[in-house]
Amino acid sequence: MAVSVPKRLFKRAVDRNLIKRRIREAYRHNKPAFYALMARDRNRSLHLLVQYRHREIKAFQIIQEGLLRSLTKLEDHLKAGDSF
């Protein structure tokens, strides 16, 4: 899992690092269910990149909700057998 916060949107490194910490923490809270899904299909590997696209720093709860929606959508694609 990798996290990207564009320097173009946030010039200060402290702001980019804050957003990255929030995204990683949100992922840490939600990864057990995601790992359980991935464990069912051992022949599949997945590289996940999360890119922050907002122009302002969002609260942790908003970031967590967005990440959860994205992981749920990804799980639905994986269950359906769709390829990307």
Secondary structure by P-SEA (a helix, b strand, c coil): cbbbbbccccccaaaaaaaaaaaaaaaaacaaaaaaaaaacccbbbbbbbbbcccccccaaaaaaaaaaaaaaaaaaaaacccc
